[in-house]
Amino acid sequence: AGVDIASEIIKFRAIKPSVTSRIVSAFADNESLLGLSLKLGKLFSPIMNSNFGKSIVLPTIAKNNLRRRYPTRISNIGEIAFFHGCADNLLHSWVGDSVFRVFDRLNLKISMPEQKCCGLPYEVYGLKENLIEKAKFNIDNLENFKAVITGCASCLLRLKEYKSLFGNNDPYKKKAEELSLKCFDICQYLNKLDIDYSIFDIPGETTITYHNPCHLRAAGLRKEPEKLLRKLSDIKIIHPIYSDSCCAQAGSYGYIHFKEAKGMFSKKREEYSKMRADYLMTSCPACQMKIRAEMGDRFKVVHPIEILSDRLGNK
């Protein structure tokens, strides 16, 4: 019928956001409380790292977040901005480390500007005013860069769609339109450059399979990760039949509807169980967590940029 169901649900929720969503958002926006909760969360690491914890997609909190690990990278001025998003900053992740390693090797100057959550989680629960506040903050802090890259498909889609939040007479409308033109998925950005990919050569064949995140497909970029990895030598890519099927994590959905989410993943689980691959790549932190929980240690579940970083070895 041509109806965008997700958009209609978000509009409805924005009319009167739930009390719970307001409380949770206020908690998440309070840096002191959020920081304390993350520290307390580390006390439960034995549970989170257990088979039970992994099976319910519990995220592993980073001992030191990305910004603390790389304080010299923090700057609102530079050529390329890395919008790391919440997950790759606060949770256990090697995406940011891999970005810096690969971009440094390619002599690409990259910085981490001041940034807030892209706002997508707040939008989903109807908190539009909170979303707009975060959008303005991010627009102001990203406008001085020539390019903005992100490893999170959800963040990318939200950044590129900030322009829809403002009226034609709002000065942020033009700024958001300009931002949209310089926002790129990491793979998409690297595919635009003239790179000597021989620096990533390693002996032996690497086998890779993949999952296409919903938001990367929505941004029209589903082919970019494979396009990038095809430029490397001795790469074998296994194409899953259900590569475009949602992993069923979808933010909080996988927690609230745990049994349904496991059922939705069942076809992917069956297919992946028959595969032998070194890596399973996907450009979404939530998808990575879901696939790790479902598939255990069968694959090294990574963002494509991590594969490039691994192939640098000690170079």
Disulfide bonds with the S-S distance in Angstrom:
none
